[in-house]
Amino acid sequence: MDDLLIQTRESLAKYESSHPNLTNLWIKYIDIKVQNLENSLNHCKHAINLMNTTKDITNENILALHFIALLNNENE
């Protein structure tokens, strides 16, 4: 994945002068996606740590937490 990111950024760099709007858009979009992936991996790492000390939750609890998260994001 790192190679693909590097290759993509290098390819975009070739067009910075002729297509600055498109390259900036893609660079920012990719940066956001990478940051979101890093955040998700950190959340997963935290969840893995919790698995050492807590019991599993039910599917109903997962669904309820998902809906709460959706409502919370809707209010922002």
C-alpha angles and dihedrals in degrees: 000000000000089000091051091051092049092046092048093049090049091050091049091049089062089064100041093106098043098035108024096154095052095043093048090049093052094044092052092044092051091046090054092048092049091049091049091050091050090050091049092050091050090050090049091050089053090049090050090053090051091052088070092064108024137063123247117270127231126256088247090057091050091051092048092049090049092053091047090052090050092051091047092052090047091059094053 
